[in-house]
Amino acid sequence: MNWYIYLDSSLPASITLKGDTDSNPAGATVITTSGWLVASSIPASESRSAWLWADFNGASVSDATTRSLINNATST
């Protein structure tokens, strides 16, 4: 199984969503509408973890927005 996380539309430039599998935001992947492959070829008997962070550097009230975070798994 492959596990992807992606946004359904772009965020304002002042907001960034990041993800990683080691619970450390340093080196985390920026998640966009293109998606992030969290893990690939996951056996059905195993599990994986992911951590997400949002960076609101420079964000303002006018940047308020609603987006959907899509979590998708596909079999390989």
PyMOL Python script that loads the backbone (N, CA, C, O; Angstrom):
from pymol import cmd

cmd.read_pdbstr("""\
ATOM      1  N   MET A   1       0.838  -1.161   0.000  1.00  0.00           N
ATOM      2  CA  MET A   1       0.000   0.000   0.000  1.00  0.00           C
ATOM      3  C   MET A   1       0.896   1.241   0.000  1.00  0.00           C
ATOM      4  O   MET A   1       1.925   1.268   0.675  1.00  0.00           O
ATOM      5  N   ASN A   2       0.503   2.258  -0.753  1.00  0.00           N
ATOM      6  CA  ASN A   2       1.177   3.558  -0.752  1.00  0.00           C
ATOM      7  C   ASN A   2       0.306   4.555  -0.009  1.00  0.00           C
ATOM      8  O   ASN A   2      -0.916   4.537  -0.151  1.00  0.00           O
ATOM      9  N   TRP A   3       0.925   5.429   0.785  1.00  0.00           N
ATOM     10  CA  TRP A   3       0.195   6.398   1.589  1.00  0.00           C
ATOM     11  C   TRP A   3       0.603   7.807   1.174  1.00  0.00           C
ATOM     12  O   TRP A   3       1.772   8.182   1.265  1.00  0.00           O
ATOM     13  N   TYR A   4      -0.380   8.581   0.716  1.00  0.00           N
ATOM     14  CA  TYR A   4      -0.164   9.962   0.284  1.00  0.00           C
ATOM     15  C   TYR A   4      -0.988  10.914   1.146  1.00  0.00           C
ATOM     16  O   TYR A   4      -2.076  10.563   1.603  1.00  0.00           O
ATOM     17  N   ILE A   5      -0.463  12.120   1.366  1.00  0.00           N
ATOM     18  CA  ILE A   5      -1.214  13.210   1.982  1.00  0.00           C
ATOM     19  C   ILE A   5      -1.064  14.418   1.072  1.00  0.00           C
ATOM     20  O   ILE A   5       0.043  14.750   0.646  1.00  0.00           O
ATOM     21  N   TYR A   6      -2.185  15.078   0.773  1.00  0.00           N
ATOM     22  CA  TYR A   6      -2.128  16.271  -0.077  1.00  0.00           C
ATOM     23  C   TYR A   6      -3.274  17.210   0.259  1.00  0.00           C
ATOM     24  O   TYR A   6      -4.236  16.824   0.923  1.00  0.00           O
ATOM     25  N   LEU A   7      -3.160  18.451  -0.209  1.00  0.00           N
ATOM     26  CA  LEU A   7      -4.205  19.459  -0.019  1.00  0.00           C
ATOM     27  C   LEU A   7      -5.111  19.486  -1.232  1.00  0.00           C
ATOM     28  O   LEU A   7      -4.678  19.185  -2.344  1.00  0.00           O
ATOM     29  N   ASP A   8      -6.370  19.846  -1.022  1.00  0.00           N
ATOM     30  CA  ASP A   8      -7.302  19.906  -2.151  1.00  0.00           C
ATOM     31  C   ASP A   8      -7.177  21.199  -2.948  1.00  0.00           C
ATOM     32  O   ASP A   8      -7.701  21.286  -4.058  1.00  0.00           O
ATOM     33  N   SER A   9      -6.490  22.211  -2.401  1.00  0.00           N
ATOM     34  CA  SER A   9      -6.216  23.455  -3.127  1.00  0.00           C
ATOM     35  C   SER A   9      -5.055  24.167  -2.439  1.00  0.00           C
ATOM     36  O   SER A   9      -4.724  23.854  -1.295  1.00  0.00           O
ATOM     37  N   SER A  10      -4.441  25.115  -3.123  1.00  0.00           N
ATOM     38  CA  SER A  10      -3.259  25.805  -2.602  1.00  0.00           C
ATOM     39  C   SER A  10      -3.589  26.665  -1.386  1.00  0.00           C
ATOM     40  O   SER A  10      -4.694  27.194  -1.259  1.00  0.00           O
ATOM     41  N   LEU A  11      -2.613  26.793  -0.502  1.00  0.00           N
ATOM     42  CA  LEU A  11      -2.733  27.662   0.669  1.00  0.00           C
ATOM     43  C   LEU A  11      -2.246  29.064   0.317  1.00  0.00           C
ATOM     44  O   LEU A  11      -1.521  29.234  -0.663  1.00  0.00           O
ATOM     45  N   PRO A  12      -2.633  30.073   1.105  1.00  0.00           N
ATOM     46  CA  PRO A  12      -2.058  31.411   0.912  1.00  0.00           C
ATOM     47  C   PRO A  12      -0.535  31.342   1.075  1.00  0.00           C
ATOM     48  O   PRO A  12      -0.030  30.470   1.782  1.00  0.00           O
ATOM     49  N   ALA A  13       0.189  32.242   0.437  1.00  0.00           N
ATOM     50  CA  ALA A  13       1.655  32.214   0.452  1.00  0.00           C
ATOM     51  C   ALA A  13       2.243  32.281   1.859  1.00  0.00           C
ATOM     52  O   ALA A  13       3.355  31.799   2.074  1.00  0.00           O
ATOM     53  N   SER A  14       1.535  32.861   2.817  1.00  0.00           N
ATOM     54  CA  SER A  14       2.060  33.013   4.176  1.00  0.00           C
ATOM     55  C   SER A  14       1.812  31.797   5.068  1.00  0.00           C
ATOM     56  O   SER A  14       2.186  31.814   6.241  1.00  0.00           O
ATOM     57  N   ILE A  15       1.195  30.751   4.541  1.00  0.00           N
ATOM     58  CA  ILE A  15       0.911  29.548   5.322  1.00  0.00           C
ATOM     59  C   ILE A  15       1.524  28.345   4.614  1.00  0.00           C
ATOM     60  O   ILE A  15       1.329  28.151   3.413  1.00  0.00           O
ATOM     61  N   THR A  16       2.267  27.538   5.371  1.00  0.00           N
ATOM     62  CA  THR A  16       2.904  26.347   4.820  1.00  0.00           C
ATOM     63  C   THR A  16       2.545  25.148   5.688  1.00  0.00           C
ATOM     64  O   THR A  16       2.601  25.237   6.914  1.00  0.00           O
ATOM     65  N   LEU A  17       2.181  24.039   5.076  1.00  0.00           N
ATOM     66  CA  LEU A  17       1.932  22.783   5.779  1.00  0.00           C
ATOM     67  C   LEU A  17       3.100  21.855   5.490  1.00  0.00           C
ATOM     68  O   LEU A  17       3.492  21.673   4.338  1.00  0.00           O
ATOM     69  N   LYS A  18       3.657  21.263   6.556  1.00  0.00           N
ATOM     70  CA  LYS A  18       4.815  20.384   6.408  1.00  0.00           C
ATOM     71  C   LYS A  18       4.540  19.048   7.081  1.00  0.00           C
ATOM     72  O   LYS A  18       3.764  18.972   8.033  1.00  0.00           O
ATOM     73  N   GLY A  19       5.180  17.998   6.582  1.00  0.00           N
ATOM     74  CA  GLY A  19       5.030  16.676   7.164  1.00  0.00           C
ATOM     75  C   GLY A  19       6.338  15.917   7.174  1.00  0.00           C
ATOM     76  O   GLY A  19       7.213  16.149   6.339  1.00  0.00           O
ATOM     77  N   ASP A  20       6.466  15.005   8.130  1.00  0.00           N
ATOM     78  CA  ASP A  20       7.653  14.163   8.218  1.00  0.00           C
ATOM     79  C   ASP A  20       7.291  12.877   8.950  1.00  0.00           C
ATOM     80  O   ASP A  20       6.257  12.799   9.612  1.00  0.00           O
ATOM     81  N   THR A  21       8.136  11.887   8.826  1.00  0.00           N
ATOM     82  CA  THR A  21       7.880  10.598   9.468  1.00  0.00           C
ATOM     83  C   THR A  21       8.719  10.384  10.720  1.00  0.00           C
ATOM     84  O   THR A  21       8.603   9.344  11.368  1.00  0.00           O
ATOM     85  N   ASP A  22       9.571  11.359  11.074  1.00  0.00           N
ATOM     86  CA  ASP A  22      10.431  11.165  12.243  1.00  0.00           C
ATOM     87  C   ASP A  22      10.149  12.141  13.386  1.00  0.00           C
ATOM     88  O   ASP A  22      10.999  12.305  14.261  1.00  0.00           O
ATOM     89  N   SER A  23       9.012  12.778  13.406  1.00  0.00           N
ATOM     90  CA  SER A  23       8.557  13.712  14.448  1.00  0.00           C
ATOM     91  C   SER A  23       9.499  14.892  14.664  1.00  0.00           C
ATOM     92  O   SER A  23       9.519  15.480  15.745  1.00  0.00           O
ATOM     93  N   ASN A  24      10.275  15.240  13.644  1.00  0.00           N
ATOM     94  CA  ASN A  24      11.200  16.365  13.726  1.00  0.00           C
ATOM     95  C   ASN A  24      10.909  17.312  12.572  1.00  0.00           C
ATOM     96  O   ASN A  24      11.052  16.921  11.413  1.00  0.00           O
ATOM     97  N   PRO A  25      10.500  18.554  12.857  1.00  0.00           N
ATOM     98  CA  PRO A  25      10.151  19.466  11.764  1.00  0.00           C
ATOM     99  C   PRO A  25      11.331  19.875  10.887  1.00  0.00           C
ATOM    100  O   PRO A  25      11.129  20.338   9.764  1.00  0.00           O
ATOM    101  N   ALA A  26      12.568  19.711  11.383  1.00  0.00           N
ATOM    102  CA  ALA A  26      13.733  20.034  10.552  1.00  0.00           C
ATOM    103  C   ALA A  26      13.789  19.055   9.380  1.00  0.00           C
ATOM    104  O   ALA A  26      13.824  17.841   9.580  1.00  0.00           O
ATOM    105  N   GLY A  27      13.798  19.579   8.182  1.00  0.00           N
ATOM    106  CA  GLY A  27      13.849  18.729   6.995  1.00  0.00           C
ATOM    107  C   GLY A  27      12.507  18.177   6.564  1.00  0.00           C
ATOM    108  O   GLY A  27      12.444  17.311   5.692  1.00  0.00           O
ATOM    109  N   ALA A  28      11.426  18.668   7.166  1.00  0.00           N
ATOM    110  CA  ALA A  28      10.088  18.182   6.802  1.00  0.00           C
ATOM    111  C   ALA A  28       9.751  18.569   5.363  1.00  0.00           C
ATOM    112  O   ALA A  28      10.267  19.555   4.836  1.00  0.00           O
ATOM    113  N   THR A  29       8.887  17.785   4.745  1.00  0.00           N
ATOM    114  CA  THR A  29       8.435  18.016   3.378  1.00  0.00           C
ATOM    115  C   THR A  29       7.270  18.997   3.373  1.00  0.00           C
ATOM    116  O   THR A  29       6.356  18.881   4.189  1.00  0.00           O
ATOM    117  N   VAL A  30       7.298  19.960   2.458  1.00  0.00           N
ATOM    118  CA  VAL A  30       6.172  20.876   2.296  1.00  0.00           C
ATOM    119  C   VAL A  30       5.068  20.131   1.554  1.00  0.00           C
ATOM    120  O   VAL A  30       5.300  19.579   0.479  1.00  0.00           O
ATOM    121  N   ILE A  31       3.869  20.118   2.129  1.00  0.00           N
ATOM    122  CA  ILE A  31       2.732  19.413   1.538  1.00  0.00           C
ATOM    123  C   ILE A  31       1.929  20.401   0.702  1.00  0.00           C
ATOM    124  O   ILE A  31       1.557  21.473   1.181  1.00  0.00           O
ATOM    125  N   THR A  32       1.666  20.039  -0.538  1.00  0.00           N
ATOM    126  CA  THR A  32       0.943  20.897  -1.485  1.00  0.00           C
ATOM    127  C   THR A  32      -0.155  20.084  -2.161  1.00  0.00           C
ATOM    128  O   THR A  32      -0.465  18.969  -1.740  1.00  0.00           O
ATOM    129  N   THR A  33      -0.730  20.643  -3.196  1.00  0.00           N
ATOM    130  CA  THR A  33      -1.719  19.908  -3.983  1.00  0.00           C
ATOM    131  C   THR A  33      -1.061  18.774  -4.762  1.00  0.00           C
ATOM    132  O   THR A  33      -1.752  17.862  -5.217  1.00  0.00           O
ATOM    133  N   SER A  34       0.268  18.813  -4.923  1.00  0.00           N
ATOM    134  CA  SER A  34       0.985  17.724  -5.600  1.00  0.00           C
ATOM    135  C   SER A  34       1.113  16.502  -4.707  1.00  0.00           C
ATOM    136  O   SER A  34       1.285  15.386  -5.196  1.00  0.00           O
ATOM    137  N   GLY A  35       1.030  16.709  -3.405  1.00  0.00           N
ATOM    138  CA  GLY A  35       1.035  15.596  -2.462  1.00  0.00           C
ATOM    139  C   GLY A  35       2.401  15.231  -1.930  1.00  0.00           C
ATOM    140  O   GLY A  35       3.436  15.651  -2.448  1.00  0.00           O
ATOM    141  N   TRP A  36       2.367  14.440  -0.888  1.00  0.00           N
ATOM    142  CA  TRP A  36       3.558  13.925  -0.224  1.00  0.00           C
ATOM    143  C   TRP A  36       3.372  12.423  -0.082  1.00  0.00           C
ATOM    144  O   TRP A  36       2.391  11.967   0.506  1.00  0.00           O
ATOM    145  N   LEU A  37       4.303  11.659  -0.615  1.00  0.00           N
ATOM    146  CA  LEU A  37       4.288  10.213  -0.443  1.00  0.00           C
ATOM    147  C   LEU A  37       4.889   9.929   0.929  1.00  0.00           C
ATOM    148  O   LEU A  37       6.105  10.003   1.106  1.00  0.00           O
ATOM    149  N   VAL A  38       4.042   9.608   1.890  1.00  0.00           N
ATOM    150  CA  VAL A  38       4.486   9.362   3.258  1.00  0.00           C
ATOM    151  C   VAL A  38       5.272   8.060   3.323  1.00  0.00           C
ATOM    152  O   VAL A  38       6.352   8.008   3.911  1.00  0.00           O
ATOM    153  N   ALA A  39       4.729   7.014   2.719  1.00  0.00           N
ATOM    154  CA  ALA A  39       5.383   5.707   2.723  1.00  0.00           C
ATOM    155  C   ALA A  39       4.882   4.900   1.532  1.00  0.00           C
ATOM    156  O   ALA A  39       3.747   5.067   1.084  1.00  0.00           O
ATOM    157  N   SER A  40       5.741   4.029   1.031  1.00  0.00           N
ATOM    158  CA  SER A  40       5.346   3.183  -0.096  1.00  0.00           C
ATOM    159  C   SER A  40       5.564   1.715   0.251  1.00  0.00           C
ATOM    160  O   SER A  40       6.360   1.377   1.127  1.00  0.00           O
ATOM    161  N   SER A  41       4.858   0.874  -0.439  1.00  0.00           N
ATOM    162  CA  SER A  41       4.962  -0.583  -0.275  1.00  0.00           C
ATOM    163  C   SER A  41       4.805  -1.010   1.182  1.00  0.00           C
ATOM    164  O   SER A  41       5.602  -1.796   1.694  1.00  0.00           O
ATOM    165  N   ILE A  42       3.776  -0.487   1.845  1.00  0.00           N
ATOM    166  CA  ILE A  42       3.514  -0.847   3.240  1.00  0.00           C
ATOM    167  C   ILE A  42       2.767  -2.177   3.260  1.00  0.00           C
ATOM    168  O   ILE A  42       1.681  -2.274   2.688  1.00  0.00           O
ATOM    169  N   PRO A  43       3.318  -3.200   3.901  1.00  0.00           N
ATOM    170  CA  PRO A  43       2.590  -4.461   4.022  1.00  0.00           C
ATOM    171  C   PRO A  43       1.311  -4.269   4.841  1.00  0.00           C
ATOM    172  O   PRO A  43       1.271  -3.426   5.737  1.00  0.00           O
ATOM    173  N   ALA A  44       0.287  -5.033   4.544  1.00  0.00           N
ATOM    174  CA  ALA A  44      -1.004  -4.910   5.229  1.00  0.00           C
ATOM    175  C   ALA A  44      -0.883  -5.112   6.739  1.00  0.00           C
ATOM    176  O   ALA A  44      -1.700  -4.583   7.493  1.00  0.00           O
ATOM    177  N   SER A  45       0.103  -5.856   7.187  1.00  0.00           N
ATOM    178  CA  SER A  45       0.257  -6.154   8.613  1.00  0.00           C
ATOM    179  C   SER A  45       1.057  -5.088   9.367  1.00  0.00           C
ATOM    180  O   SER A  45       1.248  -5.213  10.576  1.00  0.00           O
ATOM    181  N   GLU A  46       1.528  -4.045   8.681  1.00  0.00           N
ATOM    182  CA  GLU A  46       2.360  -3.029   9.323  1.00  0.00           C
ATOM    183  C   GLU A  46       1.660  -1.678   9.377  1.00  0.00           C
ATOM    184  O   GLU A  46       0.646  -1.463   8.714  1.00  0.00           O
ATOM    185  N   SER A  47       2.215  -0.770  10.176  1.00  0.00           N
ATOM    186  CA  SER A  47       1.677   0.591  10.280  1.00  0.00           C
ATOM    187  C   SER A  47       2.811   1.592  10.098  1.00  0.00           C
ATOM    188  O   SER A  47       3.986   1.247  10.225  1.00  0.00           O
ATOM    189  N   ARG A  48       2.446   2.828   9.802  1.00  0.00           N
ATOM    190  CA  ARG A  48       3.402   3.927   9.656  1.00  0.00           C
ATOM    191  C   ARG A  48       2.832   5.143  10.373  1.00  0.00           C
ATOM    192  O   ARG A  48       1.621   5.240  10.569  1.00  0.00           O
ATOM    193  N   SER A  49       3.696   6.065  10.764  1.00  0.00           N
ATOM    194  CA  SER A  49       3.273   7.297  11.432  1.00  0.00           C
ATOM    195  C   SER A  49       3.742   8.504  10.641  1.00  0.00           C
ATOM    196  O   SER A  49       4.749   8.452   9.935  1.00  0.00           O
ATOM    197  N   ALA A  50       2.995   9.593  10.773  1.00  0.00           N
ATOM    198  CA  ALA A  50       3.377  10.857  10.148  1.00  0.00           C
ATOM    199  C   ALA A  50       3.034  11.992  11.099  1.00  0.00           C
ATOM    200  O   ALA A  50       2.049  11.921  11.833  1.00  0.00           O
ATOM    201  N   TRP A  51       3.850  13.040  11.084  1.00  0.00           N
ATOM    202  CA  TRP A  51       3.630  14.235  11.887  1.00  0.00           C
ATOM    203  C   TRP A  51       3.460  15.403  10.943  1.00  0.00           C
ATOM    204  O   TRP A  51       4.141  15.494   9.922  1.00  0.00           O
ATOM    205  N   LEU A  52       2.541  16.306  11.289  1.00  0.00           N
ATOM    206  CA  LEU A  52       2.268  17.482  10.465  1.00  0.00           C
ATOM    207  C   LEU A  52       2.478  18.751  11.281  1.00  0.00           C
ATOM    208  O   LEU A  52       2.178  18.791  12.474  1.00  0.00           O
ATOM    209  N   TRP A  53       3.001  19.798  10.619  1.00  0.00           N
ATOM    210  CA  TRP A  53       3.199  21.108  11.224  1.00  0.00           C
ATOM    211  C   TRP A  53       2.673  22.161  10.274  1.00  0.00           C
ATOM    212  O   TRP A  53       2.756  22.008   9.055  1.00  0.00           O
ATOM    213  N   ALA A  54       2.135  23.224  10.830  1.00  0.00           N
ATOM    214  CA  ALA A  54       1.699  24.371  10.027  1.00  0.00           C
ATOM    215  C   ALA A  54       2.561  25.572  10.402  1.00  0.00           C
ATOM    216  O   ALA A  54       2.724  25.886  11.581  1.00  0.00           O
ATOM    217  N   ASP A  55       3.108  26.236   9.395  1.00  0.00           N
ATOM    218  CA  ASP A  55       3.926  27.431   9.579  1.00  0.00           C
ATOM    219  C   ASP A  55       3.101  28.634   9.140  1.00  0.00           C
ATOM    220  O   ASP A  55       2.768  28.773   7.963  1.00  0.00           O
ATOM    221  N   PHE A  56       2.775  29.499  10.091  1.00  0.00           N
ATOM    222  CA  PHE A  56       1.956  30.681   9.819  1.00  0.00           C
ATOM    223  C   PHE A  56       2.809  31.944   9.767  1.00  0.00           C
ATOM    224  O   PHE A  56       2.324  33.027  10.095  1.00  0.00           O
ATOM    225  N   ASN A  57       4.063  31.824   9.363  1.00  0.00           N
ATOM    226  CA  ASN A  57       4.984  32.950   9.322  1.00  0.00           C
ATOM    227  C   ASN A  57       4.450  34.054   8.409  1.00  0.00           C
ATOM    228  O   ASN A  57       4.325  33.863   7.200  1.00  0.00           O
ATOM    229  N   GLY A  58       4.140  35.198   8.995  1.00  0.00           N
ATOM    230  CA  GLY A  58       3.645  36.327   8.217  1.00  0.00           C
ATOM    231  C   GLY A  58       2.163  36.276   7.911  1.00  0.00           C
ATOM    232  O   GLY A  58       1.657  37.140   7.196  1.00  0.00           O
ATOM    233  N   ALA A  59       1.453  35.288   8.431  1.00  0.00           N
ATOM    234  CA  ALA A  59       0.015  35.161   8.155  1.00  0.00           C
ATOM    235  C   ALA A  59      -0.766  36.251   8.885  1.00  0.00           C
ATOM    236  O   ALA A  59      -0.352  36.729   9.942  1.00  0.00           O
ATOM    237  N   SER A  60      -1.888  36.630   8.310  1.00  0.00           N
ATOM    238  CA  SER A  60      -2.765  37.620   8.932  1.00  0.00           C
ATOM    239  C   SER A  60      -4.202  37.107   8.872  1.00  0.00           C
ATOM    240  O   SER A  60      -4.481  36.094   8.231  1.00  0.00           O
ATOM    241  N   VAL A  61      -5.099  37.804   9.536  1.00  0.00           N
ATOM    242  CA  VAL A  61      -6.502  37.400   9.557  1.00  0.00           C
ATOM    243  C   VAL A  61      -7.065  37.318   8.142  1.00  0.00           C
ATOM    244  O   VAL A  61      -7.920  36.476   7.867  1.00  0.00           O
ATOM    245  N   SER A  62      -6.601  38.175   7.247  1.00  0.00           N
ATOM    246  CA  SER A  62      -7.112  38.149   5.872  1.00  0.00           C
ATOM    247  C   SER A  62      -6.707  36.878   5.126  1.00  0.00           C
ATOM    248  O   SER A  62      -7.257  36.581   4.065  1.00  0.00           O
ATOM    249  N   ASP A  63      -5.736  36.116   5.681  1.00  0.00           N
ATOM    250  CA  ASP A  63      -5.324  34.851   5.072  1.00  0.00           C
ATOM    251  C   ASP A  63      -6.211  33.689   5.499  1.00  0.00           C
ATOM    252  O   ASP A  63      -6.011  32.563   5.044  1.00  0.00           O
ATOM    253  N   ALA A  64      -7.191  33.945   6.369  1.00  0.00           N
ATOM    254  CA  ALA A  64      -8.061  32.874   6.853  1.00  0.00           C
ATOM    255  C   ALA A  64      -8.650  32.126   5.665  1.00  0.00           C
ATOM    256  O   ALA A  64      -9.114  32.729   4.698  1.00  0.00           O
ATOM    257  N   THR A  65      -8.620  30.810   5.757  1.00  0.00           N
ATOM    258  CA  THR A  65      -9.025  29.995   4.620  1.00  0.00           C
ATOM    259  C   THR A  65      -9.495  28.633   5.093  1.00  0.00           C
ATOM    260  O   THR A  65      -9.175  28.218   6.206  1.00  0.00           O
ATOM    261  N   THR A  66     -10.234  27.949   4.276  1.00  0.00           N
ATOM    262  CA  THR A  66     -10.652  26.581   4.556  1.00  0.00           C
ATOM    263  C   THR A  66     -10.111  25.690   3.452  1.00  0.00           C
ATOM    264  O   THR A  66     -10.341  25.947   2.270  1.00  0.00           O
ATOM    265  N   ARG A  67      -9.397  24.651   3.832  1.00  0.00           N
ATOM    266  CA  ARG A  67      -8.859  23.689   2.878  1.00  0.00           C
ATOM    267  C   ARG A  67      -9.089  22.298   3.446  1.00  0.00           C
ATOM    268  O   ARG A  67      -9.242  22.136   4.657  1.00  0.00           O
ATOM    269  N   SER A  68      -9.113  21.317   2.597  1.00  0.00           N
ATOM    270  CA  SER A  68      -9.237  19.933   3.042  1.00  0.00           C
ATOM    271  C   SER A  68      -7.883  19.253   2.939  1.00  0.00           C
ATOM    272  O   SER A  68      -7.173  19.406   1.945  1.00  0.00           O
ATOM    273  N   LEU A  69      -7.531  18.501   3.972  1.00  0.00           N
ATOM    274  CA  LEU A  69      -6.331  17.685   3.969  1.00  0.00           C
ATOM    275  C   LEU A  69      -6.770  16.281   3.592  1.00  0.00           C
ATOM    276  O   LEU A  69      -7.545  15.653   4.313  1.00  0.00           O
ATOM    277  N   ILE A  70      -6.281  15.792   2.475  1.00  0.00           N
ATOM    278  CA  ILE A  70      -6.698  14.495   1.957  1.00  0.00           C
ATOM    279  C   ILE A  70      -5.668  13.441   2.347  1.00  0.00           C
ATOM    280  O   ILE A  70      -4.471  13.624   2.123  1.00  0.00           O
ATOM    281  N   ASN A  71      -6.125  12.357   2.921  1.00  0.00           N
ATOM    282  CA  ASN A  71      -5.300  11.228   3.310  1.00  0.00           C
ATOM    283  C   ASN A  71      -5.702  10.069   2.411  1.00  0.00           C
ATOM    284  O   ASN A  71      -6.853   9.633   2.453  1.00  0.00           O
ATOM    285  N   ASN A  72      -4.783   9.561   1.602  1.00  0.00           N
ATOM    286  CA  ASN A  72      -5.140   8.580   0.592  1.00  0.00           C
ATOM    287  C   ASN A  72      -4.172   7.405   0.620  1.00  0.00           C
ATOM    288  O   ASN A  72      -2.956   7.597   0.621  1.00  0.00           O
ATOM    289  N   ALA A  73      -4.702   6.210   0.643  1.00  0.00           N
ATOM    290  CA  ALA A  73      -3.877   5.009   0.566  1.00  0.00           C
ATOM    291  C   ALA A  73      -4.297   4.206  -0.654  1.00  0.00           C
ATOM    292  O   ALA A  73      -5.487   4.022  -0.907  1.00  0.00           O
ATOM    293  N   THR A  74      -3.315   3.730  -1.408  1.00  0.00           N
ATOM    294  CA  THR A  74      -3.592   2.908  -2.584  1.00  0.00           C
ATOM    295  C   THR A  74      -2.800   1.623  -2.485  1.00  0.00           C
ATOM    296  O   THR A  74      -1.676   1.624  -1.984  1.00  0.00           O
ATOM    297  N   SER A  75      -3.359   0.549  -2.945  1.00  0.00           N
ATOM    298  CA  SER A  75      -2.645  -0.722  -2.902  1.00  0.00           C
ATOM    299  C   SER A  75      -1.653  -0.791  -4.051  1.00  0.00           C
ATOM    300  O   SER A  75      -1.874  -0.222  -5.121  1.00  0.00           O
ATOM    301  N   THR A  76      -0.551  -1.503  -3.808  1.00  0.00           N
ATOM    302  CA  THR A  76       0.485  -1.649  -4.833  1.00  0.00           C
ATOM    303  C   THR A  76       0.473  -3.036  -5.414  1.00  0.00           C
ATOM    304  O   THR A  76       1.278  -3.344  -6.294  1.00  0.00           O
TER     305      THR A  76
END
""", "prot")
cmd.dss("prot")
cmd.show_as("cartoon", "prot")
cmd.util.cbc("prot")
cmd.orient("prot")
